[in-house]
Amino acid sequence: MHSGCIFRSDGRISIKRLSHNGVLSAERDMSEKYIMALDQGTTSSRCILFDKTGSICSQAQQEFPQIFPHPGWVEHNPWDIWETQLQVAKEAMHALHADPSQIAAIGITNQRETTVVWDAETGEPVYNAIVWQCRRTAEAIDSMKNEGWSARVQDKTGLIPDAYFSASKVAWILEHVPGAKEKAEQGELRFGTIDSWLIWNLTDRTVHVTDYTNASRTMLYDIKRLCWDQELLAYFGIPESMLPQVLPSSGILGYTESLGGRIPIAGVAGDQQAALFGQCGFQKGDVKSTYGTGGFMLLNTGSEAVHADNGLLTTIAAFAPAKKDMDETGDEASWSDALPVQYALEGSVFVAGAAVQWLRDELKILRTAAESERYCREAPDTDGVYVVPAFTGMGAPYWNPYARGCIFGLTRGAERAHLIRATVESLAYQTEDLLQAMRDASGLDIRELLVDGGASANDFLMQFQADISASEIIRPKCIETTALGAAYLAGLAVGYWDGTEEILKNRGVDKVFILAGDKEKRERRLSGWKRAVKAALSWANG
Ligand code: ADP
């Protein structure tokens, strides 16, 4: 994927200019239109221009500083976010000599939950952005739980109370920034997740909106009644005047002149929801699994907001309203009140690819993550070795923050290849645990998994996943599913693509992995994994 990068002398920006077949292209047709995806992530801002086939035509990326004022605290400077995002958008256009009239629409996808509060008059943030990872409000959330709010919060927002979500971060800013509370009460402050902050600036401070997917990660939004929840706003002391208007993920939310001409902003979704959409997970029962540093799984549950008791979250999925729900102009004024919202179940694995990094960086038994595949194939099996990479506790469906990594089943004959294979296999076992939790909560017998993320490049892992989950594993050609999802949402809203059927026709599949192992082997392996997890939890509980 990364061939064709151009690095500037300052080393900060990479640009790709690719044709359909992945070769650095000559000049493109000046009448060609593109969709611009702004992908605002936790460590970098990226911009990708896609064409009608969903191929990447150019790409630019810029990192920005992470700010750690205290242990466990994480902040970003909102101006760094805005400036890097604008810069990469210009760079990506420049790489194709594209002018604004060639950008049919902009789609935005973003790190979720990260919170910005700014002055409505001056547009100046009153504090740095508090990043989703920041734990400064963990105690406040503990108090909330102790006061018995958990069930009510989950019922309204689909979320299990946590410092990750925006609500307690906004409350912290209002309490700790001198004068902020008074200004907020007088209607002088605005709150937004990163999508809102970008749109506010892209529209020259005229539009204050977000989309359903981002709103559903604030822990302030009632995902069934589709409104900000008055009781939670009161609990956190957040005036409603601070909040953005919530709109569907696909539709014109505003226009920008920031790139030298008028371009509609027509798609917005949080990163995980955008990835499900980019994987063409449009239908109930579609599920995507991302194998990155951590793992993220999202299951489209259609019009039903499925309640889960096993540590999964309920959230709003990105969806494109059917044409009948929009008027002919596709204008923002046209949203029907009765949009059929789509929901998703979400679960995460704290340590996925990070376990392979551990083999490489701490144990030093791998030179590269990709090399793990060769070792996995060298050993016919793990010879009874199981690795439970619970370095930071265990997520759904186990939920134990005190769990730690364990290795079981070592014999005198255990070799490097066994340990590497057992670690790679643990990614598949954890994914199967999430999948089973989703099957249990939704009642859907899911047998197809759409995969992406760095470790999905490992063919051994994907085949093992197919065998362990007795499912078909589908890996797309374009693994930039997050940006692609934002592009699809925007392109559908302006008629660049006719409908999801057209996009599905475009969908490029790189490889499908189908069940090859037998049932007895699968059950034996899974029962070994369950024993290993049980032992790890028993160790944690002392
Ligand atoms: P993120 O977006 O979370 O930074 P990526 O999607 O880029 O992560 O994936 C990087 C992760 O995938 C790393 O943790 C790395 O160890 C793992 N990884 C990359 N390639 C492979 C591979 N071929 N086999 C196993 N793990 C891999």
Boltz pocket constraint, residues with backbone or C-beta under 6 A from the ligand:
constraints:
  - pocket:
      binder: B
      contacts: [[A, 291], [A, 292], [A, 293], [A, 294], [A, 352], [A, 353], [A, 354], [A, 355], [A, 356], [A, 357], [A, 369], [A, 370], [A, 371], [A, 372], [A, 373], [A, 453], [A, 454], [A, 455], [A, 456], [A, 457], [A, 458]]
      max_distance: 6.0
